[in-house]
Amino acid sequence: MKHYKSLIELSRVAGTPAPRIPLMNIVECNKVCSLGSEEFTGDFYMIGFKKFISGMFMYGRTRYDHDNGSMSFIKPRQALALNKLEFEENGFLIFIHEDYLTGHGLHNDIKKYGFFEYDANEALHLSPDEEQTMWDLYRKIEAEYNNNHDEYSRDIILGHVDTILKYSQRFYKRQFINRQNLSGNTVSKFNDVLTAYFDKGWLQEKGLPSVKQMATQLNISPGYLSDLLKQETGKTAIELIHLFLVSEAKNLLKGTNNNIAEVAYQLGFENLPYFSRLFKREVGLSPVQFKRNLVAN
């Protein structure tokens, strides 16, 4: 698989205009866009807006097949392919090399946006008003990008990029609410998967459930699952897993004569101190103290 360290090399191979800024490039797709038929990786972020008619967009080995106006967010070194995409309307691509962010606040802040971890089929679907907001911001980036560059250029450009990301976060929250109404309560499905994991005895067989395992069962990416649950419950996927395990631990401590180590083993904990720390953090008492209180009462 080809890996691009520079945007200049990518533009040359893809046949797109060479970047005016070596570490950043913007491409407006006039109803057709292609970066070659083969998957590739690069040392850059990509933010893209499009309305598909046909073509192939692969990201993270997931095929994107939605035809509404939407945005996708690609992180460095993630496999990507855009081949002969035909758009219902014009689209745009923004490429930002990692090094362009060095020394800027966005270098760390961009890693906080979970949607860079989403699969392609979890793209952000925009309303017409939201589309206009994104195009307005793109035009501001474009104007500064094509201007004569000075010491303010990078801060202005990255400020607009940051605003795009903030709006994207807001619009995703709206999407989570809308999708919840359409597809049902995700937290209920998540709890059903956790309960099945426990009932099948997988805690002893496979160990503690991971967010990735739960996401696979629900056919969504770990990042999307965690952000969706955060929107619904105020807690991330791993926090809900911990709450489930502690709830089961309390039940086992109340209803059996098992000692603390046996309960921890039944719940898939290989490390007893880790189990004790997690239990105390959630309950406010250590497992030993909790068991003593049961006996005393």
C-alpha positions as CSV (number, residue, x, y, z in Angstrom):
1,M,0.0,0.0,0.0
2,K,1.4,3.4,-1.0
3,H,2.2,5.8,1.8
4,Y,2.5,9.6,1.1
5,K,4.7,11.6,3.4
6,S,4.1,14.8,1.4
7,L,1.0,16.4,0.0
8,I,3.1,17.5,-3.0
9,E,3.6,13.8,-3.9
10,L,0.0,13.0,-3.4
11,S,-1.2,15.8,-5.7
12,R,1.2,14.8,-8.4
13,V,0.1,11.2,-8.4
14,A,-3.6,12.1,-8.1
15,G,-3.5,14.8,-10.8
16,T,-4.8,17.5,-8.4
17,P,-3.4,21.1,-8.3
18,A,-0.1,21.3,-6.4
19,P,-0.5,22.8,-2.9
20,R,0.2,26.5,-2.5
21,I,1.3,25.6,1.0
22,P,3.5,22.6,1.2
23,L,1.9,21.2,4.3
24,M,-1.7,22.0,3.4
25,N,-3.9,21.6,0.3
26,I,-7.5,22.3,-0.5
27,V,-9.3,20.8,-3.5
28,E,-12.7,21.7,-4.8
29,C,-14.2,18.8,-6.7
30,N,-16.3,19.9,-9.7
31,K,-18.8,17.1,-9.5
32,V,-15.9,14.5,-10.0
33,C,-13.1,13.6,-7.7
34,S,-10.5,10.9,-7.7
35,L,-7.3,10.2,-5.8
36,G,-6.5,7.0,-7.6
37,S,-8.0,3.5,-7.5
38,E,-5.6,2.1,-5.0
39,E,-5.8,2.4,-1.2
40,F,-3.2,4.6,0.3
41,T,-2.1,6.1,3.6
42,G,-0.6,9.5,4.4
43,D,0.8,11.7,7.2
44,F,-2.1,14.1,7.0
45,Y,-5.7,14.7,8.1
46,M,-8.4,15.0,5.5
47,I,-11.8,16.7,5.9
48,G,-14.2,16.2,3.0
49,F,-17.7,17.2,2.0
50,K,-19.6,15.5,-0.9
51,K,-22.9,14.3,-2.3
52,F,-22.4,11.0,-4.1
53,I,-24.0,9.9,-7.3
54,S,-21.5,7.1,-7.9
55,G,-18.0,5.9,-7.3
56,M,-16.1,4.3,-4.5
57,F,-15.0,5.8,-1.2
58,M,-13.1,3.4,1.1
59,Y,-12.0,4.4,4.5
60,G,-10.7,2.0,7.1
61,R,-11.7,-0.8,4.8
62,T,-15.3,0.2,5.1
63,R,-17.2,1.2,2.0
64,Y,-19.2,4.4,2.1
65,D,-22.5,4.1,0.4
66,H,-24.7,7.0,1.5
67,D,-25.9,9.5,-1.1
68,N,-26.8,12.5,1.1
69,G,-24.6,15.5,1.6
70,S,-22.1,14.4,4.2
71,M,-18.7,15.0,5.7
72,S,-16.0,12.5,6.5
73,F,-12.9,12.9,8.6
74,I,-9.7,11.0,8.0
75,K,-6.8,10.7,10.4
76,P,-3.1,10.2,9.5
77,R,-2.0,6.7,8.5
78,Q,-5.6,5.5,7.9
79,A,-6.2,3.5,4.7
80,L,-8.2,5.6,2.2
81,A,-9.3,5.3,-1.4
82,L,-11.3,7.7,-3.5
83,N,-11.9,6.5,-7.0
84,K,-13.9,8.3,-9.8
85,L,-16.4,9.8,-7.4
86,E,-19.2,11.6,-9.1
87,F,-21.0,14.2,-7.0
88,E,-24.5,15.5,-7.2
89,E,-23.0,18.9,-6.5
90,N,-19.5,20.3,-6.0
91,G,-17.6,19.0,-3.0
92,F,-14.3,19.9,-1.3
93,L,-11.3,18.2,0.4
94,I,-9.1,19.8,2.9
95,F,-5.7,18.1,3.5
96,I,-3.6,19.1,6.6
97,H,-0.2,17.6,7.2
98,E,0.6,16.7,10.8
99,D,3.6,19.1,10.7
100,Y,1.4,22.0,9.8
101,L,-0.2,21.7,13.2
102,T,3.1,21.7,15.1
103,G,3.2,24.4,17.8
104,H,-0.5,25.3,17.3
105,G,-3.2,24.5,19.8
106,L,-5.0,22.4,17.2
107,H,-2.1,19.9,17.3
108,N,-3.6,18.5,20.5
109,D,-7.2,19.6,20.1
110,I,-7.8,17.8,16.8
111,K,-7.1,14.5,18.6
112,K,-10.0,15.1,20.9
113,Y,-12.5,14.9,18.1
114,G,-13.7,11.3,18.2
115,F,-15.2,11.4,14.7
116,F,-11.7,11.0,13.2
117,E,-12.0,7.4,14.5
118,Y,-15.4,6.7,12.9
119,D,-15.9,4.4,10.0
120,A,-16.9,5.8,6.6
121,N,-20.5,4.6,7.0
122,E,-20.8,6.8,10.1
123,A,-20.2,10.0,8.2
124,L,-21.8,13.3,9.3
125,H,-25.0,13.9,7.3
126,L,-25.9,17.5,7.0
127,S,-29.1,19.5,6.6
128,P,-29.1,22.2,3.9
129,D,-28.4,24.9,6.5
130,E,-25.6,22.9,7.9
131,E,-24.1,22.4,4.4
132,Q,-24.2,26.2,3.9
133,T,-22.3,26.7,7.2
134,M,-19.6,24.4,6.1
135,W,-19.3,25.9,2.6
136,D,-19.0,29.4,4.2
137,L,-16.1,28.2,6.3
138,Y,-14.5,26.5,3.4
139,R,-14.7,29.7,1.4
140,K,-13.0,31.6,4.2
141,I,-10.2,29.0,4.2
142,E,-9.9,29.2,0.5
143,A,-9.7,33.0,0.5
144,E,-6.8,33.0,3.0
145,Y,-5.2,30.0,1.4
146,N,-5.0,31.8,-2.0
147,N,-3.9,35.1,-0.4
148,N,-0.3,36.2,0.0
149,H,0.9,34.4,3.0
150,D,2.3,36.2,6.1
151,E,2.8,35.5,9.8
152,Y,-1.0,35.5,10.4
153,S,-2.0,33.1,7.6
154,R,-1.6,29.8,9.4
155,D,-3.5,30.9,12.5
156,I,-6.3,32.3,10.4
157,I,-6.6,29.1,8.3
158,L,-6.4,26.8,11.3
159,G,-8.9,28.9,13.2
160,H,-11.4,28.3,10.4
161,V,-10.5,24.6,10.4
162,D,-11.1,24.5,14.2
163,T,-14.5,26.1,13.7
164,I,-15.4,23.4,11.1
165,L,-14.5,20.8,13.6
166,K,-16.5,22.5,16.4
167,Y,-19.6,22.7,14.2
168,S,-19.1,19.1,13.2
169,Q,-19.1,18.1,16.8
170,R,-22.4,20.0,17.3
171,F,-24.0,18.6,14.2
172,Y,-23.0,15.0,15.2
173,K,-24.8,15.5,18.5
174,R,-27.9,16.5,16.5
175,Q,-27.4,13.4,14.3
176,F,-27.1,11.1,17.4
177,I,-30.4,12.4,18.6
178,N,-32.1,12.0,15.3
179,R,-30.7,8.5,14.7
180,Q,-31.7,7.5,18.2
181,N,-35.3,8.3,17.3
182,L,-35.0,6.2,14.1
183,S,-33.1,3.2,15.3
184,G,-34.0,2.9,19.0
185,N,-32.1,3.4,22.2
186,T,-28.4,2.4,21.7
187,V,-27.8,2.0,25.4
188,S,-30.5,-0.6,25.7
189,K,-28.9,-2.6,22.8
190,F,-25.5,-2.1,24.4
191,N,-26.8,-3.5,27.7
192,D,-28.4,-6.4,25.9
193,V,-25.0,-7.3,24.4
194,L,-23.3,-7.0,27.7
195,T,-25.9,-9.2,29.4
196,A,-25.5,-11.8,26.7
197,Y,-21.7,-11.7,27.1
198,F,-22.2,-12.4,30.8
199,D,-24.9,-15.1,30.4
200,K,-22.8,-17.0,27.8
201,G,-20.0,-17.3,30.3
202,W,-17.6,-15.3,28.0
203,L,-16.2,-13.3,31.0
204,Q,-14.3,-16.4,32.1
205,E,-13.6,-17.6,28.6
206,K,-12.7,-14.3,26.9
207,G,-11.9,-12.0,29.8
208,L,-13.2,-8.5,30.3
209,P,-15.4,-7.2,27.4
210,S,-13.8,-4.4,25.4
211,V,-15.4,-1.5,23.7
212,K,-14.2,-2.9,20.4
213,Q,-16.0,-6.2,21.1
214,M,-19.2,-4.4,22.0
215,A,-19.0,-2.2,18.9
216,T,-18.5,-5.2,16.7
217,Q,-21.6,-6.8,18.1
218,L,-23.5,-3.6,17.3
219,N,-22.0,-3.2,13.8
220,I,-20.6,0.3,14.6
221,S,-17.1,1.6,15.3
222,P,-15.8,1.9,18.8
223,G,-15.4,5.7,18.6
224,Y,-18.9,6.2,17.3
225,L,-20.4,3.9,19.9
226,S,-18.7,5.6,22.8
227,D,-19.7,9.1,21.6
228,L,-23.3,7.9,20.9
229,L,-23.6,6.4,24.4
230,K,-22.1,9.6,25.9
231,Q,-24.8,11.6,24.2
232,E,-27.5,9.2,25.5
233,T,-26.3,8.6,29.0
234,G,-23.5,11.0,29.8
235,K,-21.1,8.1,30.1
236,T,-18.7,6.5,27.7
237,A,-18.8,2.8,26.6
238,I,-16.0,1.9,28.9
239,E,-17.7,3.6,31.9
240,L,-20.9,1.7,31.2
241,I,-19.0,-1.6,31.0
242,H,-17.4,-0.8,34.4
243,L,-20.8,0.0,35.9
244,F,-22.2,-3.3,34.5
245,L,-19.3,-5.3,36.0
246,V,-19.6,-3.6,39.4
247,S,-23.4,-4.2,39.4
248,E,-22.8,-7.9,38.7
249,A,-20.1,-8.0,41.4
250,K,-22.4,-6.5,44.0
251,N,-25.0,-9.1,43.1
252,L,-22.5,-12.0,43.4
253,L,-21.2,-10.7,46.7
254,K,-24.7,-10.5,48.1
255,G,-26.1,-13.8,46.7
256,T,-23.2,-16.3,47.0
257,N,-20.6,-17.4,49.6
258,N,-17.8,-16.8,47.1
259,N,-14.9,-14.8,48.4
260,I,-13.6,-11.7,46.7
261,A,-11.1,-13.5,44.5
262,E,-13.7,-15.9,43.2
263,V,-16.1,-13.1,42.3
264,A,-13.4,-11.3,40.5
265,Y,-12.5,-14.4,38.5
266,Q,-16.2,-15.0,37.6
267,L,-16.3,-11.5,36.2
268,G,-13.2,-12.0,34.0
269,F,-10.7,-10.1,36.2
270,E,-7.3,-11.6,36.2
271,N,-5.9,-8.8,38.4
272,L,-7.5,-8.8,41.8
273,P,-6.1,-5.3,42.8
274,Y,-7.6,-3.8,39.6
275,F,-11.0,-5.3,40.4
276,S,-10.8,-3.9,44.0
277,R,-9.8,-0.4,42.8
278,L,-12.6,-0.4,40.2
279,F,-15.2,-1.6,42.7
280,K,-14.2,1.0,45.3
281,R,-14.2,3.8,42.7
282,E,-17.8,3.1,41.7
283,V,-19.2,2.0,45.1
284,G,-17.2,4.0,47.6
285,L,-16.3,0.9,49.5
286,S,-13.7,-1.9,48.8
287,P,-15.2,-5.3,48.1
288,V,-14.0,-6.4,51.5
289,Q,-15.8,-3.5,53.2
290,F,-18.9,-4.1,51.1
291,K,-19.0,-7.8,52.1
292,R,-18.5,-7.0,55.8
293,N,-21.4,-4.5,55.7
294,L,-23.6,-7.3,54.2
295,V,-22.7,-9.6,57.1
296,A,-23.2,-6.9,59.7
297,N,-26.7,-6.1,58.4
